[in-house]
């Protein structure tokens, strides 16, 4: 499998699959409709500059809004 460094091909897919395409904050199901799918994004749980900010364990699926 190729190794990517950008977020689209790197950790973003892992986060969404791990969270089963369900937003952690509001619980909305990203697979229920196309508009829900379009709102898929992720959120960092650690503040900027934190040593573990970009680790998959510290990022969750969230709405873009």
Secondary structure as UniProt FT lines:
FT   TURN            7..10
FT   HELIX           11..18
FT   TURN            19..21
FT   TURN            24..26
FT   TURN            30..31
FT   HELIX           34..38
FT   STRAND          40..44
FT   TURN            48..49
FT   TURN            51..54
FT   HELIX           56..58
FT   STRAND          59..63
//
